[in-house]
Amino acid sequence: MRMGSNSLESEEGVVFVERQNVDYTCPEGHAFDIPFAIDAEVPDTWDCPICSKTAVRNGAEDFQEENTAKPQRNHWEHLIERRSEEELRVLLDERLEALRSGRRHYGR
């Protein structure tokens, strides 16, 4: 007795496409191969199934990984996008005055 689902289709008359195995190696040294159809366009990179880093196809010529991520910006750079330095000086003076006068909340 068989348990689970079974396909009623057979592989009779099915012609499988020719395949090629392409070898990749990641920066951590993990080597693996991915099967592609013979006529498929083979990518130069593939995500490593072990560590998820970008692996390079063995034999790919001078591959340089493109860094498409924006450089991280600090708090000051974000602040300067929204306000000018003059506006920031005025805000600072207002807050310092509020602290010196004993007011705990801005604008009260």
N, C-alpha and C positions, 0 to 999 in steps of 0.2 A: 504494500500500500504506500502511495506517495502522498506526502503532505505539501501544501502550498500550491501556488499557481503554476500551471504548466502551459506553455504555448502550444497551440494546435498546428502551428506552421512548421514546416520542415525547411532545412537548408538545401533541399534538392533543387537544382537548377539555378541557384544563386551564384553569381560570379562576383567574387570580391575584387576590389580595385587593388592594383599593385601599391605596395607601401615601401617607405624608406624609413629607417630609424636615424634620427639626428641626435648627436651627442652634445650635451651642454655641461658646463662646469661653472659653479658659482664661486664668489670670492672666498667662501669658507672651505672650498675644496671638494664639495659634494659633486659627484659626477652622476649623470642620469641621462636616459635617452627618451625621446618622444617620437612616436610613430606619426608620420605624415603621408598623405597620398603622394605618389610620384610627381604629379603635376601641380601640387600645392606650392604656394609661395612660402618658403621657410623663413620664419623670423630670426633675426640675429640674437634676440634675447628671449628669455622665458623665465618665469618666476620659479625659483627652486622649491620643490615640494617639501623639503626638509626644513629650511630656515627662512623661506619666503624672500630672500634677497634676489637681486637680478642676476641670473646666470647668463653667460655668453656662449653662443654656439661655437664649438670647437672648429677652428679654421676660419672664423669670421675675421676679416682684416681690419685691424686698428679700430676696434669699436670703442667709442667714447660715450659713456652714459651721459645723457642730457639731464641737467638739473633744472627741471621745470618748476620746482617749488620756489615761491617767493622767499627772499631772505627775511629772517625774522626781524621784527622791529621792536624796539623797547618802548616803555611807557612814554618817555619824553617825545619820541617821534610821532606816536599816536596823538598826543596832546597838542603838539604843534600843528597837526593837520586841522584841528578844530578851532584853535584860538591863536591869535598873534601873541608875541612876547609882551607887547604893551597891555593887552587885555589880561594876560596872566599876572603882570605886575599890579594892575588895579585890583584884581581879585585877591591877591596876596595881601595887599595893604588893607583891604576891607576886612579880611579874616583876622589879621593881626590886631587891628583896631578893636574888633569885636571881642577878641580874647583879652586884650588889655583892659577893656571897660567892664569885664565881668559878664558880658552877655554870652550865654552858652550856645544859642542857636542863631544862625545867620538871619538877619532881617527882622529881629524882634527887639 
